Amino acid sequence: MTGSFPEIREAALAQPPAGTGLNGELVMWESGRLAFERLQRLARRRAGAVEAARQWPAHYVVCALVHAGGEVVGWPCQRRRAALESLFADHGLRGIADAVPVPTNPATARGWLDWTAAGL
């Protein structure tokens, strides 16, 4: 996969500290909507992948921290979320990777289920 998504590979090598494991999804946007068909870039390599990255950059949406110098999947969810947020804040992770926001208001969470404007 790293050959098809050079922008994700570069960010992964440059931004988080060694020993970090993140769980997430690659997404691509086009005209304000998710464009899953653009993930077909997986078949491109080298110059073709670099050109595709310029035209349709991928974005890594992080759901969970799974490794932080050691396995953290046994930690309670709130502790893992706090560690993930600290990782992003302390190391300036930005650009192509974002932590999925976690709503604390049930009405907000229910509203997300109706969020179709972005193709969800």
C-alpha positions in Angstrom: 0.0 0.0 0.0 2.8 2.4 0.8 3.8 2.5 -2.9 0.3 3.6 -3.9 -0.1 6.3 -1.3 3.3 8.0 -1.0 1.8 11.0 0.9 0.5 8.7 3.7 3.9 6.9 3.8 5.9 10.1 4.1 3.6 11.5 6.9 3.7 8.1 8.8 7.5 8.1 8.7 7.9 11.8 9.6 5.3 12.6 12.2 4.5 10.0 14.9 7.2 8.7 17.2 8.7 5.3 16.6 6.7 2.5 18.1 3.3 4.1 17.4 0.5 2.0 16.0 -2.7 3.7 14.8 -6.0 2.2 13.6 -7.8 4.1 11.0 -9.2 4.4 7.4 -7.9 5.9 4.2 -10.4 8.3 2.8 -10.5 10.6 -0.2 -12.6 13.6 -0.8 -13.9 15.1 -4.1 -16.3 18.0 -4.3 -17.0 17.9 -0.6 -18.0 14.2 -0.6 -16.2 11.0 0.2 -14.9 9.4 -3.0 -14.3 5.8 -2.4 -13.7 5.1 -6.1 -10.5 7.2 -5.8 -9.0 4.6 -3.5 -8.5 2.6 -6.7 -5.2 4.4 -6.7 -4.0 1.2 -5.0 -3.0 -0.2 -8.4 -0.7 2.8 -9.1 3.0 2.8 -8.3 6.0 5.1 -8.6 5.3 8.2 -10.9 1.7 7.2 -11.4 1.1 7.1 -7.6 2.9 10.5 -7.1 0.7 12.1 -9.8 -2.4 10.6 -8.3 -1.4 11.9 -4.8 -1.2 15.4 -6.3 -4.5 15.1 -8.0 -6.5 13.2 -5.3 -4.6 13.2 -2.0 -5.5 10.6 0.5 -6.4 11.4 4.1 -5.9 9.0 7.1 -8.7 9.2 9.6 -7.5 7.7 12.9 -10.0 5.9 15.1 -7.7 4.5 17.8 -4.3 4.2 19.3 -3.2 0.6 19.4 0.5 0.8 20.2 2.5 3.5 22.0 5.9 2.0 22.7 3.9 -1.0 23.9 0.5 -2.5 23.3 -2.3 -0.3 24.6 -5.4 -2.2 23.4 -6.1 -3.4 27.0 -6.3 0.1 28.3 -9.8 1.5 29.0 -11.3 3.5 26.0 -11.0 6.8 27.8 -7.4 6.3 28.6 -6.6 5.3 25.0 -8.5 8.3 23.6 -6.7 10.7 25.9 -3.4 9.1 24.8 -4.4 9.5 21.1 -5.3 13.2 21.6 -2.0 13.8 23.4 -0.1 12.1 20.6 -1.7 14.5 18.1 -1.2 17.6 20.3 2.3 16.8 21.5 3.8 15.7 18.1 1.9 18.2 15.9 0.3 15.5 13.8 -1.7 17.3 11.2 -2.3 17.6 7.5 -3.3 14.2 6.2 -4.2 12.6 9.5 -6.9 13.5 12.0 -8.3 11.8 15.0 -12.0 11.0 14.7 -13.8 13.4 17.0 -15.7 11.8 19.8 -19.0 13.5 20.8 -19.9 13.7 24.5 -23.4 14.9 23.8 -25.8 12.1 22.7 -27.8 14.5 20.5 -24.7 15.3 18.6 -23.9 11.6 18.1 -27.5 10.9 16.9 -27.2 13.9 14.5 -24.1 12.2 12.9 -26.3 9.3 11.9 -28.2 11.7 9.6 -25.0 13.2 8.1 -25.4 12.4 4.4 -24.0 15.6 2.9 -20.5 14.1 2.8 -21.7 10.8 1.4 -21.8 8.9 4.7 
